């Protein structure tokens, strides 16, 4: 079924909804709706994976994306092999050891489902102090 952003964000558009919608468009089945958007989405998925696997070069064939999986903002299953989790912050910052907890949840799921090590993305828009940014970066 063609991804519809209004199915994802029914009341108001949000950053999470847009990212989830874009990830969903990377699935091969969605080429039929918009080839250029599908290619853009595939590049986005590849870019996210390359953040942890620099030599990643697999074609993107299947993508299942959803919001709010086990309190994690965004989850995408790629090619039945890779799991991308995204913690998306617009106003607030990382707190309560969220990133460590979410990484543990994703690692457990990947182990149980025979996926590669999860791709963990922290996405912050707006202002983030350099010291907080570096502390988060060091946790990877």
Phi, psi and omega in degrees: 000138181299128177299134179235117184300333181283344171284332181274317181238085188287330184263314178210147179291140179224164178299316178302315182297317181296314180297317179298316178300315180296316177301315181299327181290348180285344180297138182306325181299341183267002174300325184298336182271323182193100184297319182292320177294322177298316178296318178299315180296320178297319177297320179297314179299314179300318179299317179297315180296321181294344175299330179246336180235083187304329182267015179301130181215014180291147172290145176272116183249310181234139177219126172243117183241144178209161177257155173053062174260114180053042181072359176279133187304310185220139175228138175224128174261126186241125176056022181061023187220328184242140175243124175253128171241140182233124170258116189250122180240131176253313182249311184278178177241174177300140181207165174054035181054033181308310187297319179294317180296316181293323177296318178298317178300314181293319179297318178297314180299316180298318179298315181291334185249011177058042175261162174294174175304136184294149175267111184254120183241130172253116183245116181239122172253152185094201184267136175222130180295149181299323181294319178293316179302313180294323178296319178292317180299321181292338181285343182291000000 
